[in-house]
Amino acid sequence: MAADSMELSPDGFTGAILGVEGIRDAAVLLNGPTGCKFYHGALSDGRFPRDSSMDPLQFSDEFYFGQPRVPATYLDDHDYVFGATAKLEKILPRVAEKGHRLIAVVNSPGAALIGDDLERFIAAAGLPVPCIAVESTGFSSGFAKGFQASVIQALQRLAPREPVPAQPRQVNLVGLSIFHRHWEGDVHELRRLLSLCGIGVKTVLSAGCTTAELASAGAAALNVTVHPEFAGDLCDYLGDSLGRPVLAPGAGAPIGFEETERWITGVCRSLDADPAPALADIRRARRRAYDALSRFNALTGLPKGAAAAVRADGGMLLPLVAWLYRYLGMVPAEVWMGEHTRAQADALEKFLAEIGCADAWRSRKDDRQIDIAFGGEDFISRFRARGLPVAGVDIALPARGDIEILHRCQVGTSGALWLLESILNGLMAAA
């Protein structure tokens, strides 16, 4: 299901583009106007840079408009009436010569109404590069729907249909996109925890993977969800078409210590691996967290009792709210869901009711005190606009725009410590 708050959320069109742009050696060719091109070109390059140069003159080719990503047919009124045949015939070979291993021709919503046969153009071009045509991205569907649809098409084009032998203790991580905040750090952290238990990652669908890794996805022994709302359709395809089991350990993403323990234990149990090394890593992190928390609480009385406003996608929201309440003693005062499933919404409502905070669900009370807000900067700034000295932890996009060189993460052991550090520093600064 799409987001349920009044903050702006990306749609299936953006999801389809970033699903392909999250593949390291793939490219989106946008059949659409420049208005659709510039935002998505900047977004994909900002979330997953591939070119070191920022000189727009190096990307002055026709169709690129000074950006290295998402070349476009720049449709105009003439094209909407008579079709984009000439531009499509011209742009396809130009993009193919850039060295990509997969090209996805994606229709903008307006271009989808023209009726150009993208498959015909691709077949007629006779390109040496595998291509897929995304005729419709779902229009008003949510980001997760469009994201999964384009990744499934990439798998259908790249992955062999015949069964391949499973490689023991190799997994696919399913449900991570380059639109997730700190996605690179999350991938690194999950790989690290799994490697402690002798488990390797075949591919991450679709955040930083390559076409070769996607082609070998069927060789993984297990598909493991990270953010379930970004994985349901993908897991159905991986299970039905590639014949590999799917595991959704825990209540969602491995956020916080307890949920991380549940996630890694579930994966190890399914693969007959020993979770002890990863659990020992989590115990060491718990000790470090306790030292910081006890000192901070002695000085300020916080974070226990602090009122939190949280907006996140479904797979992150329940684990995060539960961790804030159970581990830190913080009170959920306002809770909103981004992308989610019906089951995730039901589970969250049930949890909030059990802890006596049912009125926090989709609540917007201007007179309610908020001490710290978790979400994108659009969500956090709403409280600051009311004059509240609220601390902010930007766990989603849009972010503050800080220059970040070191990888942060939000999942696993390191993610729990980063979140805790952000919470304590934010509360201290806002006090």
N, C-alpha and C positions, 0 to 999 in steps of 0.2 A: 504494500500500500504506500501511496505517496505521503509526504510530510503533512502533519495536521496542525501546524502553527501558522501564524501570519507572516513569519519570516520567509523570504524568497528561497525557493529550493530549485535546483537544476532539474530539467525534465529528461525524458528518454532520448531526446536528440543529443543533448550533451553527453549522456551516458554512453550512447552508441559510439560517439567520436572518441571519448576517452578510453573506452574498452579496447579499441584498436591502437590508439596512441600510447597505451600502456605497454604495448609490445615493442621491445627495443628496436627491432629492425623492420617494423611495419609502418605504413603511412596511410593517413586518411586523405582521400581526394574528395573535396566537398563540391557537390553539384548544387550550388546555391549562390546567393548574392554576397557581396563583400561584408555586409552587416553581420552575417552569420560567420564569416570567415575570421575576422580580426579578433573577436573575443575568444573563439576556440583555438585559434593559432597561438595567442598569447597564453591562454590557460594551459594548454598541453605543454608548451615550451617551459613555462614557469614551474609546472608540477614535475616535469621529467625532462630536464635539459639534456640535449644530445650534442649540440654544436657549441663550441667554446667561443666563437665569435659573436659579438652583438652588433656588428656593422651591417646595417640594413642593405648597403650597396652590394654585399656578397649574396644577397637573396633578391636581387632586382629582376630576376626572370619573370616573364609574363606568368600570371596565375599565382605568384608567391607574394607580391606586394611588400617586400622588405622583411617578411617573416620566414623562418626556416620550416615552419610546420603548417599543415592543413592548407595546401594549395587549393584554389577554388576557381570555378568556371565564371565567377562574377556575373551571374545572371542579371539581365536588365529587362525592361518592359518588352522589348522585341523578342527576347528568348521565351518569356512566359506565354507569348502568343504563338510563336512559330517553332518553339522547341530549341534545345541546346545542342543539336547535332554537331554543328561545326566546331564548337568549343570543346565538346567531349572528344571528338576525333583528334583534336590538336593537343589537348592536355594529357591524355593517357600516355603516349610515348614519352612525353617530357618528364612526367613523374617517374616512369619506369626506369629511365636512364640514371636516376639518382642512386641506384644500388640497393633499393629496398627488397626485402624477401617476401613481402605481402603488401598488396594495395587494396584498400577498401574504398569503393566509390559509394559515398553516402549522400543520399538526397536530403536537402533541407526540407522542412514541412511544405514550403511553397513549391519547391521543385517536384515534390511527390505528386502534386496535382497536375503537372504538365503531361505526365504519361510517357516520358522518354523511357525506352526499353534499355536499361543499363546493362543487362546481361548480353543483349545483342551487340552493344558497343564494345564490351569487353571481348566477346568472341571474335568480332571483326578486327580488333586491334592486333590480335595474334601476338600478345606480349610474352616475353620469356619469364615474366614474374607472375606467380599465382595471384589472382584477383578475386574479390568477392563484391557483390552488389547489395547494398543495404537500401532497398527501395523505400521502405517506410520505417521510421524509428519509433513508431507508436504514438507520435503526436503528443497528447497530453499525459501519457504514462509517466511514471516516476523514473528518476535516474537509474535505479537498480534494474528496472525492466529493460531499458534500452542497452545498458551496459552488458547484461547477460546475453541478450539477443545477438549482439555483434561478436562477442567472444565465442558463442556457440557456432556462428557462421565461420569464424576463423578456424575453429576445431574441425568442423565438417570439411573444410578445404584442405587442412594440413595433416590431420591425424588419420592414420590408416584405419579403415573400418574393420579389417580382419583382426581377430584376437591376437594379442602378443603376450609372451610370458611375463608374469608379474615379477618385479624385482623386489625381493624381501626387504622390509623395513625402509621402503621408499614411499613418500607421500606426495600428493598434490595439495597445496594450500589454496582453498577456494573462497572467493568472496572478499578479495582485497583489490582496490583500484587506486590509481594515482591521485584520485580526488580525495582519498582519505588523508586526513592530517597526519603528518609524520609517517607516511606509508613506508618509506625506505628503512627507517629505524625499526618499524614493526616487523618487516620482513627479516631484517638482520637478527632481531631478538628471538623470533620464533625459530629461525634456523639454528641459533645458538642453543636454545633450550632443547630442541630435538636432537641436536648432535651430541649433547651430553649423554643422551640415552641411546646413542648408536643409530639414530634415525636420520635419514637424508631427505632432502626436499627435491623432488623431480622438477616441478614447476610451480609458479605462483600465478593463478589465473585471476586477473591479468594485471600484474603490477611489476614491471621491470623484467618480465620474462622475454625469451626470444622465440622466434618461429620454430627453431629446432626443438626447444623445450616443449612447446605446445604439441609438436608432432609426436613427442615421446610420452605424452600425458597418459596414454593407455597402459604404459609399463609400470606405473605406480601401483603399489599393493593396496593403497587406501587413499580416498579423497577426504580431506578434513576441512570442515568449515571454520572460517575465522569470524566473518560477519554474516550470519545466516540469511539476512534479508537480501544480500548480494550474491547468494549462492544457490537458492532453491532450484531455479530452472537449470543452472549449470550442473548441479549435482544429479538432477534427473537425466540430463543428457549423458553425463559421464557414467552413470550407473546403467542406463538402458542401452546406450550405443557402444560404449567402450568396455562395459562389463566389469566395472570395478566398484567395490562397496563404498558407501558414504558414511561418514561419522560426524555427528554434530555434538561434540562433547560440551557438557555444561549448559548454562543458561544463555550463552551468547559468546561474545568475544572474551578472551582471557584477560579481563580487567581486574586488577587487585590481586592480592596474594591467594586468597581462597579459590577464586575462579581460575587462576592460573594453575594451581595444584590440581583442580578438577579436570582442566583441559589436558594437561600433560599426562595425567594418570590415565585418562580415557584413551588417549592415543596409544600409550604404551601397552595397555591391556589388550587393545585390538591387534597389536602387532607382536605380542609376546615379548616385549622389551622391558627392561628394568628402569622404572622411573626414579630410582633412588638418587642418582647424581643430580637430576634437575630439582628434586625436592630438597636436597641439601643446599642447592644454590638459593632456593626460595627461603629456607630457614635462615641463612646468613643475611639475606636482605631484610627479613623480619627483625633481626637483632639490630641492624643499622637503623631501621625505621623507628624502633622502640626508643633507642637512645635520643634521636632527634625529637620525637614526639614528647617524651617525658620532660625534656628540658624546656621545650616550647610551651607546654601546658603549665609547667611550674611558673613561668614568667607571665603568661597571658591568660591562662584558663581556657584557651582555645586549643584545638579547633572544636572541641566538644561544645554542642549547643549552637554553633554557627548555623545560620539559615542559608540554604543553598538553592539557587535556581539552576536548572539543568535542561539543556536541549541537546539531544544527540539522536543518532539513528538507533533503531530498535535493538540491534545486537549489542550495542555499547551501553545503552541507557540503563537497563535493569541491573547488569553487573556493577556499573558505576554508582548508581543510586544506592544499591545494597551495600557496597563497600563503604561509601561515605557514611551511611547510617550505622552499620554494624561495627566497622573497624575504627572510625573516627568520631562517632557520636554526633555527626552533623544531621541537621533536620532538613529534609526535602520540603521546600516551601512553594516551589513552582516547577513543574515538570512538563516538558513537551517532547514529542517524538518527531524525528525526521522520517526517513524511509523506514518502514516497519511492516511486519506481518500482523495479521489479526491475533495470532497466538501470543506474539510479543506484547501487544497492547493489553490483552487480557491478563497476562502474567504480571505486568507492571501494576495495573489497577488493583489486582489482588494483593500484591505486596504492600502497596501504599495503604490499602484498607487495613491490613493486618497490623501495621505499625501506627495506626491512628492518623495518617496523613492523607486520607482520601481526597481532601479538598485541594491538595497541591496539583492534582491532575488537570492539566490545561487551564490552570488558574492564572488570572491576570488582575491582581488587585493592587492599585497604585499606592495604597496606604500600607502595604505589607513591607516590612523591613527585610532586605536581602543583604547578606554579608559577602557572598561570593557567588559568581555566576560562571557556569561552564557551558561553552558553546562556541559558535562563530562570533566574530566581532560585531556583526549586526545584532545579535542577541544580547551580548554583553553591554553594548553601548546604549541599549534601550533603558537600562537601569541607571546608567550614568547621566543620561539625559534628564532623569527625574531628580538629579542632584544627590543621588546616593553615592557615598564613598565606597563603591563595591569593588572587591577584588575580582579579577577576571582571569580565567584559564581558557585559552582559545584551543579547544579540542576539535574544532571543525573549521571549515572554510566559510566565509572569508576570514583570514587571519590578520594579525596586526600589521604584518609587513616587515617584521624584523629580519635582519640578515642572519640566517642560521647556517653555520658551516658544519658544526658537529651534529650528528644524527641524534634526534630525540625519538622516543617511542612512547606509546600509550598502552601497549599490551605487555604481558609477561612480567618478570621480576624487575627489569630495568624500567618498564613503563610505570609500575606501581611506585617506584622510588621517584621517578620524574614527576608524577602527579602529586605525590606527597610534598616534594620540594616546592612545586609551584603553588600548592595550597598554603603552605606555611609562610612562604615569602610574600604571597599575595595578601594574606590576612595581616601580616606584620606591617606591610606598607600601607594598608587601608585603615589601620587602627589609629 
